[in-house]
Amino acid sequence: MKQALNIDVFFDLVCPWCLIGKRNLAVARDRFAVLHPEVQVSVKWHPHRLLPDMPREGVPFEAFYLARLGSPEAVAMRREQVRRAGTAAGISFAFDRIQMMPNTGAAHRLINFAQRFGTPKQHERLIERLFVGYFLLGENIGDTATLARIALECGFTGASKAYLDVSTERGSIASPERTYEMPPGSGVPYFVFDRCQALSGAQQPQTLLTAMQTMVCAERLER
């Protein structure tokens, strides 16, 4: 029987650092698999809304960041910082394509639906596709028609549409049971390793790999 390592990841689809963290985790997992083929790694993805009070129809993207950061110069500086980190992770952010800062409630319900009724590969594929749709293609992931189309692309049937509509009882589907909750005030991305060690922020692949190896070594010492 393989040794197990469980990783919980909390994220929001409108956070560019979460996409960077996701890609960095993928690199860390690949390196870990080579170094520790005897360990089975399981990742659970947990949507966490950064902007729960966002209007259902969203707000204009440029206006949102201007109000949030205070000046065009501050917005430009922040985007350059994100672009540099994204380039290092193999991501070419296309902020000029994004028109709306969306309400991610429907997208999160779709992710929860996928975790419940799809395979782990489908679930992760959907999350990646939503990130790419928003940050690289400029798609409005607050729009239910867009979300339904993306769900079909990822192999989900029309049944997922019921979980996108907040006006239906099924639309309020809750996240599958969590084994860990983020501490209040924590930011995303937030990584939890075997419910013991946590890292916040878009950590480098080596930092994530070290955390994974630390947990494996600790478990072996306890045996």
C-alpha positions in Angstrom: 0.0 0.0 0.0 1.3 3.4 -1.0 1.9 6.1 1.6 -0.6 8.9 1.2 -0.1 12.7 1.2 -3.2 14.9 1.2 -3.1 18.5 0.1 -6.0 21.0 0.5 -5.9 24.1 -1.7 -8.2 27.1 -1.1 -8.4 29.5 -4.0 -10.6 32.0 -5.9 -10.8 32.1 -9.7 -10.3 35.9 -9.8 -7.0 35.8 -7.9 -4.1 35.7 -10.4 -1.8 34.5 -7.6 -4.0 31.4 -7.2 -3.4 30.4 -10.8 0.3 31.0 -10.3 0.1 28.9 -7.1 -1.8 26.1 -9.0 0.9 25.9 -11.7 3.7 25.9 -9.2 2.0 23.1 -7.3 1.8 21.1 -10.5 5.6 21.5 -10.9 6.2 20.5 -7.3 3.9 17.4 -7.7 5.8 16.3 -10.8 9.2 16.6 -9.0 7.8 14.9 -5.9 6.5 12.0 -8.0 10.0 11.4 -9.3 11.6 11.6 -5.9 8.9 9.7 -4.0 7.1 7.3 -6.4 5.9 5.3 -3.4 3.7 8.2 -2.1 0.2 8.7 -3.5 -0.6 12.5 -3.6 -4.2 13.6 -3.4 -5.2 17.3 -3.9 -8.6 18.7 -2.9 -9.6 22.1 -4.4 -11.8 24.4 -2.3 -13.3 27.5 -3.8 -13.1 30.5 -1.4 -14.8 33.7 -2.4 -12.6 36.8 -1.9 -15.4 39.1 -2.8 -18.7 37.7 -1.4 -20.5 41.0 -1.7 -19.8 41.4 -5.4 -23.0 42.2 -7.4 -24.4 39.2 -9.2 -23.7 40.8 -12.6 -20.2 41.8 -11.6 -18.5 45.2 -12.1 -16.2 46.7 -14.8 -12.7 45.2 -14.4 -10.7 48.4 -14.8 -13.0 50.5 -12.6 -12.7 47.8 -9.8 -9.0 47.9 -9.7 -8.7 51.6 -10.0 -11.0 52.0 -7.0 -9.2 49.2 -5.1 -5.6 50.4 -5.7 -6.2 54.2 -6.0 -4.4 55.2 -9.2 -3.6 54.0 -12.7 0.1 53.9 -11.7 -0.6 51.6 -8.8 -2.7 49.3 -11.0 0.1 49.2 -13.6 2.7 48.4 -10.9 0.6 45.6 -9.5 -0.1 44.1 -12.9 3.6 44.2 -13.8 4.4 42.3 -10.5 1.8 39.7 -11.4 3.0 39.4 -15.0 6.6 38.8 -13.9 5.5 36.1 -11.5 3.2 34.6 -14.1 6.0 34.5 -16.7 8.1 32.5 -14.3 5.2 30.0 -13.9 4.6 29.8 -17.7 1.5 32.0 -17.7 0.9 35.0 -20.0 -1.8 37.0 -18.3 -4.0 39.0 -20.7 -5.4 41.6 -18.4 -6.3 43.8 -21.5 -8.9 41.1 -22.5 -10.7 41.1 -19.2 -13.8 43.3 -19.2 -15.6 42.3 -16.0 -14.7 41.5 -12.4 -17.3 38.7 -11.9 -19.3 37.4 -9.1 -17.7 33.9 -8.7 -20.6 32.3 -6.9 -22.0 30.4 -9.9 -18.5 29.3 -10.9 -17.8 28.0 -7.4 -21.1 26.1 -7.4 -20.0 24.5 -10.7 -16.7 23.5 -9.2 -18.4 21.9 -6.3 -20.8 20.1 -8.7 -17.7 18.8 -10.6 -16.1 17.6 -7.4 -19.2 15.7 -6.4 -20.2 14.2 -9.7 -17.1 14.1 -11.9 -13.7 12.4 -11.7 -10.7 14.1 -10.0 -9.2 14.7 -13.4 -12.4 16.3 -14.7 -12.6 18.5 -11.6 -9.1 19.7 -11.9 -9.5 20.2 -15.7 -12.5 22.4 -15.0 -10.7 24.6 -12.5 -7.8 25.0 -14.9 -10.2 25.8 -17.8 -12.0 28.4 -15.7 -8.7 30.1 -14.8 -7.5 30.1 -18.4 -10.9 31.4 -19.6 -10.7 34.3 -17.2 -7.1 35.3 -17.2 -5.9 34.4 -20.7 -9.1 34.5 -22.8 -11.0 37.3 -21.0 -14.2 35.2 -20.7 -16.8 36.4 -18.2 -16.9 33.5 -15.7 -19.8 35.1 -13.9 -22.0 34.5 -16.9 -24.0 31.2 -16.5 -24.2 30.6 -20.3 -20.4 30.8 -20.5 -20.0 28.5 -17.5 -22.4 26.0 -19.0 -20.4 26.0 -22.2 -17.1 25.5 -20.3 -18.7 22.6 -18.3 -19.6 20.9 -21.6 -16.1 21.3 -22.8 -14.8 19.6 -19.7 -17.1 16.6 -20.2 -20.0 17.5 -18.0 -23.6 17.1 -19.3 -26.4 19.7 -19.2 -27.2 18.6 -15.7 -24.6 21.0 -14.4 -26.8 23.9 -15.5 -29.1 23.5 -12.5 -26.2 24.2 -10.1 -25.5 27.5 -11.8 -28.8 29.1 -11.0 -29.0 30.8 -7.6 -32.7 31.0 -8.0 -33.1 27.3 -7.6 -32.7 25.2 -4.5 -30.2 23.0 -6.2 -28.2 26.1 -7.2 -27.1 26.5 -3.6 -25.2 23.2 -3.5 -22.7 23.2 -0.8 -19.0 22.3 -1.0 -18.3 18.6 -0.3 -17.2 18.0 3.3 -13.9 19.6 4.2 -11.3 18.1 6.4 -9.8 21.5 7.1 -11.0 25.1 7.3 -8.9 28.2 6.6 -8.1 30.4 9.7 -10.1 33.7 9.6 -8.3 36.4 7.7 -6.1 34.0 5.7 -5.4 34.9 2.1 -5.4 32.6 -1.0 -3.9 30.6 -2.4 -3.7 28.6 0.9 -2.1 25.2 0.9 -2.6 22.7 3.7 -0.5 19.5 3.9 -2.1 16.6 5.7 -4.1 19.0 7.9 -0.9 19.9 9.7 1.3 22.3 7.8 -0.1 25.4 5.9 1.5 27.8 3.5 -0.2 31.0 2.3 0.5 32.7 -1.0 1.8 31.7 -4.5 4.8 29.8 -3.2 7.6 28.7 -5.4 7.7 25.0 -6.5 10.7 24.3 -4.3 8.9 25.6 -1.2 5.9 23.5 -1.9 8.1 20.5 -2.6 9.9 20.9 0.6 6.6 21.0 2.5 5.5 17.8 0.8 8.7 16.1 1.7 8.6 17.3 5.3 5.2 15.7 5.8 6.3 12.4 4.3 9.4 12.3 6.5 7.3 13.2 9.6 4.8 10.4 8.9 7.6 7.9 8.6 9.2 9.0 11.9 5.8 8.5 13.6 5.6 4.9 12.4 
